[in-house]
């Protein structure tokens, strides 16, 4: 029963890790980056502070993912 709970938490952490990675802005400098940059200038884009916060959050969620992965492997 407890292993099922840890597995469910692991799945939730995995989904939140995917979401935080997808929410971060890309570092593209090609044509699509210039189009997106123009749209951000007109409509207002993400601030740099938000990207930094998402980066830190991604690190913490990644550590939690690694810890739950190790717990599940050792618990076999």
Secondary structure, DSSP 4 states (H G I P E B T S, - for coil): -HHHHHHHHHHHHHHHHHHHHHHSPP---SHHHHHHHHHHHHH----HHHHHHHHHHHHHHHHHHHHHHHHHHHT-
